[in-house]
Amino acid sequence: MVRNLQSAFRAWIEHVMEASYRHILEHQSTAVVLLDSSLHVTYMNQSAEFLLAASNDRSRGDHLGMLLKGDEDFERELEVALSNEQSFTRRITTLRALQAGGREIVVDYTVTPFTECELSGLLLELQPLERLLRINREAAQLTLQKTTRHLVRGLAHEIKNPLGGIRGAAQLLARELDSPNLSEYTDVIIEEADRLRNLVDRMLGPNQLPNFRSANLHRVLERVRQLIAAEHPNGLRIERDYDPSIPELQCDPDQLVQAFLNVIRNAAQALEETDDATITLRTRTVRQLTIGSERHRLVARIDVIDNGPGIPQDMMERLFYPMISGRADGTGLGLSITQSIIAQHGGLIECESEPGRTHFTFLLPVEIHDEAA
């Protein structure tokens, strides 16, 4: 009688402990997958379901290879860990979530063999790194933006000072010349000095601080769309996918028109030799997003996507530098100016490109807390 009670009590304790452990695992941010000795799934927590786009109930009994694909050594290393009963960890590894259409995920993962009740298997822990990598990438880009702005401002100061002296000297010389033919040369000096000064001013970007006021983002984008449509009346399709729930932004709409126009005009020009040339304008809201060191309650995300030839990879790292252009007749100032405008709005611009798809992403806080320098 006493033994039966003890056995029942022990079974009850084990059931409570299993339920407790499962409850803890379900609330872990780390994705946890339990595998049997044949690498078939016996359990996934909620984080793993979200990461792998797969259901625990439906995936139980499926081979891991149906959910997750790594390099050629991925499954072999799992089998070695199981046979040798040795744990290991891999850092910053790219895997493919097959149930999510083969979407690439960047993770740290740890494999731990276990034996319980004569059953052996593996505990696979996956820690997603996309958010951390994005934050690091954004921080690096913001630092680059500030460094570039300081560099350009210093360079502009060093150029404009001697230009002013050259222009003034040419004007004085023109007054002393008796021959009108000789004044043509001083006119050239003055005109070229003015041209260089204007070029430097354009490198500096907008010469006025943003005039922040409430504005409808979609009206800004529609104005840009109309301008591009007028410049390319034939052969260019502009698709719109707008989120009507986006509230009005605190922004300078005229400067945003210039920022978007620079990017979309570049896309339209890149599509001139493309069949079925298409530019997609898409807007969405993002909640609780950190840009730089500032946490924003609500951010507007604007995507500009084209199906053109793409941007050469050797240009991607220098894309927002002044004087960098992929066209022979380009000045290379449009994207630099765009970056400056977006930075003054406390936002961020990013770009991803491959042949057949170039994707610019603008992130703009709905409300501006501090004036960005």
Number of C-alpha atoms within 10 A of each C-alpha: 6 7 8 9 10 11 12 12 12 12 12 12 12 12 12 12 12 12 12 12 11 14 12 11 17 17 12 13 14 20 23 23 23 22 24 21 17 14 19 20 24 18 20 25 22 20 21 25 18 13 17 21 16 18 16 17 12 8 18 16 16 14 16 19 15 13 18 20 17 14 11 8 8 13 16 11 13 22 17 12 18 23 13 10 16 13 17 13 12 11 12 15 15 15 17 18 21 17 15 15 9 14 13 16 18 18 18 16 19 17 21 18 23 19 13 7 5 6 9 16 25 27 17 21 19 22 20 21 17 13 10 10 13 11 16 13 13 18 15 12 17 19 13 14 19 14 12 17 21 13 11 18 16 11 14 17 12 11 14 18 11 12 19 15 12 14 19 14 14 19 16 11 13 18 10 9 12 9 9 9 9 12 18 12 13 20 15 12 18 19 13 14 21 16 12 14 18 13 14 18 15 17 24 20 19 16 8 7 14 18 11 15 11 14 16 14 23 18 12 19 22 14 14 21 22 12 13 17 16 10 12 15 9 8 14 19 15 16 13 16 12 15 14 11 9 19 17 15 20 20 25 19 21 12 22 20 19 18 22 24 22 18 15 22 18 16 24 22 13 19 21 13 11 16 11 12 18 19 24 16 21 18 22 16 18 16 12 10 14 15 19 17 8 13 13 18 13 18 25 23 21 22 20 20 23 24 22 25 17 18 19 12 12 8 13 12 8 12 20 26 22 21 15 17 18 14 11 7 7 12 15 19 21 27 23 24 23 24 24 27 24 21 20 21 28 23 24 23 22 16 16 14 19 14 11 12 15 19 18 18 17 20 23 26 27 24 20 17 12 10 12 15 11
